[in-house]
Amino acid sequence: MIRPEIVDYLKENVNLFPAEELRRRLADEGVSDLDFDDSLKAALAPAPKSAKKPMSRNRKLFILASGTLVCLGAGLMVFQSPSSSPSGSPQEKEDGIGQAQSAFLGHYGYVVHLPPGYGCAQEFTDPQKTVERVYFAKAGTSRIDFIDTGLYGQMGIVRLDAQPNPWAGHVDGPQQLEALVLSRLRKQENQFSVKNLQIGTLRGIQVEFQAPFSHVEAYLLGPKTMFSFYAGKDDAVYESILTSLRDEGSED
C-alpha cells in the first residue's frame, strides 16, 4: 500500500541513502516491505502537476522521527552525480556515466584509478558540499541504476563517499571509527564479518555482509578525509578501485 508520508520521506532521502538502508530504518518505524516497495515506486515516479498541499502534523512527526534515525548513520553512509568530474557536460550529469576514463581526481585531493571501460559520476549530497559522492561504473551506465543497491554486484558499480575526517588529529581515529561502525551494525539484524584494512598509509576496516543482503562496505581514514566505499561484492573490480585510492593529504 502506498503511504503518502513514506513517499514524501523517500523523495527527500532516496538520493542520499541506499534503498536497503532506508528500508531497514523504516522497518524500525513499523513500515512493512510491501508498503516500502509500493511507496518507493510512487516516490520514483514522475510527479504530476498539482497544487502543493500543506504538510499535516502527523506527516511532520513521521518525517522528524525517521529523519533522526537516518541521521545517525549519515556520517558513514552518505549518493548521486554531476558526471565524471565537476566539469562534466550537462548530458552526462543527466544520464549517469559518460565516457570511460583512466583516473578520477576527487574534491579532497585524492585519486582513484579506474578499471578499463569504467567512468565515474560525481556529486555532493549536501548543500555545503562537504560530502562528495562518486559512482564508478561501466561507461553508459544510467543514473537510475545507482538507486537500487541490489544491482551493484551484477553491474559492477562501486560507490565512494569522501568527507572530512571527524577524528582528524586523533591517533586513535581508526579505533573510534571501528567502534562507531560496529555499534551501528549491532543495533540492526545483520550478519557480517570484519577485517582491518590498510591502503598505502590509509587505515580502516572492511565489513562483508551475509544478511539481510550480501554486500561489502569499507571505511578508510586519512589525516583530513574519511573514505566510505560500498559495493555489491568483494570482487576484482571492487578490489581494483579500493586499492588504487591515493590520498594527497596522507602523502605529505
WOZI-V784835 format. One record per residue. N is the residue number from 1. RES is the residue in one small letter. D_LAST is the distance of its C-alpha to the last C-alpha in Angstrom with 1 decimal. Layout:
# WOZI-V784835
n | res | d_last
N | RES | D_LAST
N | RES | D_LAST
This chain:
# WOZI-V784835
n | res | d_last
1 | m | 54.7
2 | i | 52.7
3 | r | 51.8
4 | p | 51.0
5 | e | 48.8
6 | i | 46.6
7 | v | 46.6
8 | d | 45.3
9 | y | 42.6
10 | l | 41.5
11 | k | 41.4
12 | e | 39.0
13 | n | 36.7
14 | v | 37.1
15 | n | 34.2
16 | l | 31.9
17 | f | 32.6
18 | p | 33.9
19 | a | 37.7
20 | e | 38.1
21 | e | 35.9
22 | l | 38.3
23 | r | 41.2
24 | r | 40.3
25 | r | 39.8
26 | l | 43.0
27 | a | 44.9
28 | d | 44.2
29 | e | 46.1
30 | g | 49.1
31 | v | 48.4
32 | s | 49.8
33 | d | 48.3
34 | l | 51.2
35 | d | 50.6
36 | f | 46.9
37 | d | 47.5
38 | d | 50.2
39 | s | 48.2
40 | l | 45.1
41 | k | 47.3
42 | a | 48.7
43 | a | 45.3
44 | l | 44.1
45 | a | 47.4
46 | p | 47.8
47 | a | 49.0
48 | p | 52.6
49 | k | 53.3
50 | s | 54.8
51 | a | 55.0
52 | k | 52.2
53 | k | 53.7
54 | p | 52.8
55 | m | 50.7
56 | s | 53.0
57 | r | 52.4
58 | n | 52.1
59 | r | 49.6
60 | k | 47.5
61 | l | 47.6
62 | f | 46.7
63 | i | 43.6
64 | l | 42.6
65 | a | 43.0
66 | s | 41.3
67 | g | 38.5
68 | t | 37.8
69 | l | 37.5
70 | v | 35.1
71 | c | 32.8
72 | l | 32.4
73 | g | 30.4
74 | a | 28.7
75 | g | 25.3
76 | l | 25.3
77 | m | 27.4
78 | v | 26.8
79 | f | 28.8
80 | q | 30.0
81 | s | 29.2
82 | p | 29.0
83 | s | 28.7
84 | s | 26.1
85 | s | 24.1
86 | p | 24.9
87 | s | 26.8
88 | g | 29.1
89 | s | 32.8
90 | p | 35.1
91 | q | 36.9
92 | e | 33.8
93 | k | 33.0
94 | e | 36.6
95 | d | 36.9
96 | g | 33.6
97 | i | 31.9
98 | g | 32.6
99 | q | 31.8
100 | a | 29.8
101 | q | 26.3
102 | s | 23.8
103 | a | 20.5
104 | f | 19.6
105 | l | 16.8
106 | g | 16.7
107 | h | 17.0
108 | y | 13.7
109 | g | 11.7
110 | y | 12.1
111 | v | 14.3
112 | v | 17.4
113 | h | 19.7
114 | l | 23.4
115 | p | 26.4
116 | p | 29.1
117 | g | 31.3
118 | y | 28.9
119 | g | 27.8
120 | c | 26.3
121 | a | 27.5
122 | q | 25.3
123 | e | 26.3
124 | f | 25.6
125 | t | 27.9
126 | d | 28.2
127 | p | 29.3
128 | q | 26.3
129 | k | 24.0
130 | t | 21.8
131 | v | 22.5
132 | e | 21.8
133 | r | 24.0
134 | v | 24.0
135 | y | 26.8
136 | f | 26.4
137 | a | 29.9
138 | k | 32.3
139 | a | 33.1
140 | g | 36.1
141 | t | 35.5
142 | s | 37.0
143 | r | 35.5
144 | i | 38.3
145 | d | 37.1
146 | f | 33.9
147 | i | 36.2
148 | d | 37.8
149 | t | 35.2
150 | g | 38.0
151 | l | 37.6
152 | y | 34.0
153 | g | 34.8
154 | q | 37.5
155 | m | 35.8
156 | g | 32.4
157 | i | 30.6
158 | v | 27.2
159 | r | 26.0
160 | l | 22.5
161 | d | 21.9
162 | a | 18.5
163 | q | 18.5
164 | p | 16.9
165 | n | 16.3
166 | p | 19.4
167 | w | 18.2
168 | a | 14.9
169 | g | 14.6
170 | h | 17.3
171 | v | 16.8
172 | d | 19.8
173 | g | 18.5
174 | p | 19.2
175 | q | 22.6
176 | q | 23.4
177 | l | 22.5
178 | e | 24.8
179 | a | 27.5
180 | l | 27.5
181 | v | 27.7
182 | l | 30.5
183 | s | 32.4
184 | r | 32.5
185 | l | 33.7
186 | r | 36.3
187 | k | 38.0
188 | q | 38.7
189 | e | 40.9
190 | n | 38.2
191 | q | 38.3
192 | f | 34.8
193 | s | 32.8
194 | v | 29.3
195 | k | 26.8
196 | n | 23.3
197 | l | 20.5
198 | q | 17.2
199 | i | 15.5
200 | g | 12.6
201 | t | 10.7
202 | l | 12.6
203 | r | 15.8
204 | g | 19.1
205 | i | 22.6
206 | q | 25.0
207 | v | 28.5
208 | e | 31.2
209 | f | 34.4
210 | q | 37.9
211 | a | 39.8
212 | p | 40.8
213 | f | 39.1
214 | s | 36.8
215 | h | 33.2
216 | v | 29.7
217 | e | 26.9
218 | a | 23.3
219 | y | 20.8
220 | l | 17.1
221 | l | 14.7
222 | g | 11.0
223 | p | 9.7
224 | k | 11.4
225 | t | 13.5
226 | m | 16.4
227 | f | 17.7
228 | s | 21.4
229 | f | 23.2
230 | y | 27.0
231 | a | 29.1
232 | g | 32.8
233 | k | 32.3
234 | d | 30.0
235 | d | 30.7
236 | a | 29.2
237 | v | 28.1
238 | y | 26.3
239 | e | 24.7
240 | s | 23.6
241 | i | 21.9
242 | l | 20.4
243 | t | 18.9
244 | s | 17.6
245 | l | 15.2
246 | r | 11.5
247 | d | 9.2
248 | e | 6.7
249 | g | 5.8
250 | s | 5.6
251 | e | 3.8
252 | d | 0.0
